[in-house]
Amino acid sequence: MTISVAKPTGLAPPSRANWGAVYALTLCVSTLVASEFMPVSLLTPIARDLSLTEGQAGQAIAVSGVFAVIASLLVSSATYRLDRRVLLLWLTVLMLVSGIVVAIAPNFTVLMLGRALVGIVIGGFWSLSAAVAMRLVPDADVPRALAVFNGGNALATTVAAPLGSFLGQYIGWRGAFFCVVPLAALTFVWLLVSLPSMASQGRPRLGAPFAVLRRPNVPYGIAAVALFFMAQFGVFTYLRPFLEGVTRVGGSELSILLLVLGLAGLLGTYLIGRVVNARLHALLVGLPLAMAAIAVALTAFGASVACAGLLLALWGLVGTAAPVAWWTWLARTVPDDAEAGGGVMVAVVQMAITAGAAGGGLIFDAGGYEPTFTTSGILFCLSASVALLGARAAAKRTPAADNPEPSMEASHA
């Protein structure tokens, strides 16, 4: 997920950049993102060790998404009296505790508790970190600070699945999750020595994020992005069982395939930056259609290792690029209130991830990979259709001649 938000109003920028704190926050969010997606590559050993179905184990992602949604909407208002430095340190402690709880979980209930804790931390940091980072550097350095922050996020998204698979081979899934603990401890110490005191800006407007939904064309985009992420995680969550059961790979081969997916994702993030400004609408419609085609192709050709590797590379290339396009759309659609829009986007994406992982698990347990992947393909097509409807609505509301950059990039329709 790439973040693009407006600088908080009423703040005097610092005279010097605090890059140590920016890098510490980057490490913190990178660790969180890796923790969020690590279960994707460890579903099979988790299910086997705790006597669960793979669909039940997939709820480890779903439950963290539920609590991330709640936290992203409530943490800021619920802690408005608390210094942001103190709040970030407490969230880091909670991340450390969640790593320990998951690593020692003796059963499904304790596993879900640990994942709920990491969900709270994810939601809290996503709702605070970008705004906090922009209080750490002068205005001229804000783009660079956000680039560092988002780069760490992209790297974590890339390595989470293959790293989890690799570590799981040698130290088990519990050891893989326990690796979060020393990283969280390092993050805590780094934040403790680098973060300055950052007083809260007072009680926020509780309804601000939801007011964004009343703006023209925003509901189309939010609906389309929800459908996209629901479809994406309906497949992504169950890639390991698919690759082990259908493609018949395991061990190092599995890690290599997941690494290919991640590296292709880094390439996709780079490539979309070169075209997103000029072809935003085409990307918002075309990317989900490409993902639908890949999901269906996996059901037809996934038994071949070579075909599966190629399709996973395409999946990473397209799937990692799509969030960049959607955050660009958000910045263009609500440029005067992008922070509130970002809060809505974070909540919607987390709910979609939860629905995709949970719904995909139910379908996977009931019918296997074919109906799971086919259902995701249908959702991808619906996402593209809603994005197209939004673009047409924007074109009718504001002619391209009067507005060269409409909110859904209708001029490229």
N, C-alpha and C positions, 0 to 999 in steps of 0.2 A: 504494500500500500504506500503510495507517495502522497505526502502532505503538502498542501498549498494553502496558507492562511494569511489573513491580514494582520499587520502588526497591531497589537492592542493599543487602544487610544488612551490618551492621558498619561503616557509614560515618557520620562526623559531618557533618551538612549544613553548607555554608558559611554564614558570617554575612551575607554580601552576595551578591546575584545578579550573576553575570558574564554580562550579556546580550550583550556583544560576542562572546564565545566561542559562545554559543548561536546568534547570527545567523550567525557564520562557519560553524558546523557545518550550519546550514540551507542556506547557499549551496553548501556542499560536496555535500550529499546531493541538492539540486536539480540541480546540474550532472551528478551521476552518473545520476540518473533520466532526465534529458534525453538523456544519452549512450546509455543503455540502449535507449531507444525511438526514437531518431532514425532508425535504419535503416528503420523501418516506412514512412516517407514518401520514402525514397531508394532503394528496392530497384531500381527500373527503371534509373536512371542508373548505379548501382553495377554491376549486371549487364551493362549495355551497355559500360561502360568497361573492365571486367575480363574480358569475353567469358565470362560465366557465365549460367546460367539464373536466372530469378527465384527458383526454389526453392533453388538453391545460395546465392544472395545472402542469402536468408532465414536461412541458417545463421549469419550474423553475430549474430543475436539468440540462436540456440540455443547457440553456443559460450560466449557471455558468461554464459548461465544455468548451464552446466555448471560453470564455474570459480567462479561466485558460490556455488553449493551447497557446493563443496569448501571455499571460504574461510569461509563462514558457520559451518561445523562445526569448522574446525581453527584459525582465526586466533587465537581467544582462548586455547586451550590451548597452541598452538605458540609464542606470544609472551608467556607468563605472567610472565616475568622483566622484560619491557620496560615502561618507563613509557608510559602510554597517550597522553600528549602526543607523545612521540617516534614511537610507532606511527602515530598519526593523520597526523603530518607526512609520514612515509614513504609512507603510502597516498596522500596528496595528490600527492606527487612521481610515484608510479606512475600516477596518473590523468593527469597532464600528459604523461608518456611515451606512454601509450596513445593519446592524442589525436594526437600527432605520428606515431606508427607507422601508425595508420589513415589519416591524411591523405596520407601519402606511399606507401601500399601499392602496389607495382607488380603484385601478383598475389594470388590467392586465399589462399595460405599466409600471407603477411605480414598480410593483412587479418584472418585468423583469429587470428594472434598478437596483434595490437593489441586485438581484441575479447576475447581471453582475459585480457589484462592488466586491462581495464576490469571484467571479471567478478570478478577477484580483489578489486579495490577495492570493488565493489558489495557482495560478500559480507562483506568486512571491516568496512565502515562500517555495514551493516545490523545486524551482530552486536554492534557496540560503541557506536554513536552515541547511542542512547536512554539507555543506562546512564551514559555519560559526561556527557550533558546534565544528568542528574539529580544529578551530582556538582558541577554548576556553580551551582546555585541553591538557596536554602533550601526546606524542605519546602512551605511555603505557596505558593511560586512554581512548583512542579513542573508543575501542570496548564497554566499559561500557557506555560512553556517547551516542553512537548510540543505545545501547540497551534501555536506558531510553527514548530516543526520539521515537524509534519505538514502545515501550511499550505504550506510551501515545497515539500514533496513533491507535494502535490496540484496546485500551480501548474505544476511542471515536467512532470508527467504530462499536463496540459492543453495546454501549448504545444509539447511536443517535436515531435509530428508536423507541425502546421502550420508551425512555425518552420523545421523541417528542409526542408519542401517549398518554403517561401518563399526561404530562403537558397540552396537548390539551384538555383533559377532564375537567380540573379544571380552567385553565386560558385562554383557547382558543388558536388557532394557532398563533394569533398575540402575545399573551403573551409568548408563547413558543419561538418564534423567538426573542423577546425582551430580553430574558434571555442571549442572546449573548452579549448584551451591557455591563452589569456590568463585565462579564468575560473579554471582550476586554479592559475595563478600568483597571481592575486589571493587565492584561498582560502588558499594556502600562507602568504602574507605575513600575512593576517588571523589565521589560526590561530597562527602563530609569535608574534605580539605579544599575543594574547588568551588562549590556553590556559595554564592553570597546570600545574605538574607534578602528575601523577596516578599515583602508584605503583600497580602491579598489586596485586590483592587475593590473590595467591598462586595456586597451582596449582588450576584448576577441576576439578570432577568431570566426567570425560570422558563418562560415561554418563548424565548428568543429563537432557539433552534427550530421549533415547530412553526413559527411565523414564516420561516423561509419557504415552507411547503405551500403557502398560499400564493406565492409568486407565479406569474405565467411561465409555463413550460417546465418548471421545476418538478412537478409530479411525474411527468413523462420520464425525465432523466432518472429520478430516484427509483421508479418502478423498473426501468430497464436495467439499472445497475444491480438491483436486488435479484432480478431474474438471472442475471449473468453470474453473480457469485454463488447463487444457489446451485446453478447448473455446474459450475466449475468444481465446487467441493462435493457435489454428488458423485463425481468421478475421481477427483484427486485424492479424497480420503481413502478410497479403496483400491488404489493403484497397486499396492504391495500384494494383497491377496490375488488380484488379477494376474500380476506378473508371475507369482509363484504357482498359481493354479492353472493358468492358461498358457503363458509363455514358457513356463517351466524353467525359470531361472532362480538362483538363490545365491547367497554368499556374496562374493566379490562381483559376480555378474550383475546382481541386483543393485549393488552400490554404484556400479559404473553406469547403469541405465538411469538411475536417479540423479547421478552427477551430470549426465548429458542433459537431462531435463533442466537442471539448475543453471548450467552454463549457457544453454540456449536462452534461458530467461534473462540472464545478464545482457546477452546480445540484443534481445528484443527491447529491453529498456533503453539501450543505447540507440538503436535504430529508430524507434518511434519518436524520439526527441528531434529527429531531423525532418519529420514529415507531419507531426501532429498539428502544428499551427496552420498549415496549408490545407490539410485534408482531414480535419477533425470529424466531420459528419460521416465521411466514407469509412473512417476507422470505427466509429461507434456502431455502425451497421455491419460492416464487413468482418470485424474481429469475432463477434459471437457466431456469425455464420461459419467462419473458418473453424471455430472450436466445435461447433455441431458436427461438421464434416469429420473432424479428427476423432470425436467420440464414437461416431458410427463406424469409422474405419477401424478403430481398435477392436470392435466386436467382430469384424470380418477378417482382419489380417493380424490380430494380436498374437496368434500362436507362433508366428515367425519372430525370432529374436531380432533379425535385421529390420523387419517392418515395424516391430514394436519400438525399437530404438529410434527409427526415423520419425515415427508418429509422436513419441514422447518429446523429441527435440522440437518438433513443430508446436506441440502443446505448450512447452516452456516458452518458446519464442513468442507465441501469440498471447498466451495467458498472462504473462508477466507484463506485457506491453499494454494490455487493456486498461488496468487501473490508472496508468499515466494519462490515457485519453480521457477517462472519466473525471479525474481531478482537474484536468485542463478545462473540460466542459464546465465544471463547478465554478472555477475561477472566473470564467467568462460570463456565466449566468448570474452569479451574485457577487460581483467584484467589490461591492460596498459592504458586504456582510459575510465574507467567505469563512470567517471563523465559526459563526453560527451554522452556516451551511456545512462546514466540515464536521461539526458535531452530529448533524443529521446523517451525513454520509458514513461516519464511523459506526453509528448505531445500526444503520440499515445494512452495512456490509457484514457486521458481526451477526446480526439476526439471520442474514442470508446464509452465512457460513454454517450457523447452527442448524438451520432448516435443511440445508443441503447435506450436511453430514448425518443428521438424524434420519431424514427421509431416505437418503441413499442407503443407510444401514438397514432400514426396514425392508426396502426393496431388494437389497443384496441378499439378506437372509432368506427372503421369501422366494426369490426367483433367480438369483445369481447375477452375474455381471451384465448379461445382455439387456434385460429390462432396465437395469440401473443406468447404464450408459445411454440407452435409447431415450429414457426419460430426460436425462440431462441434455441430450441433443434437441429435444423438443423445447425445453426451457431456453436454450441458447437462441433458437429461432424466434421464440416469443420476445426475448430481449431485443433482438435486432428489429423486430416489427414495431415494438413500442418506441425505440429510438427513432425509427423512420417516421412514425406518427408525430412524435415531438418535433422533428425537424420541419415537417409540413405545417404543423400548427404555428411554429415560429415564423415560417415564411409568410403565412397569411396575416399574422399579426404585425410583422415589421418587414416591409419589402426590402430585399437585399440592396437596392439602390440607396435606401436611406440609412441602412445599417450594415456596413460591410462585414461585421463580425457578429451575426445573430447568435443567440444562446445555444442553439443546437447545430450551428454551422449549416443552415439550410441552403446557403449559396452553393454548397457542393453537392446538393442532392441530385 
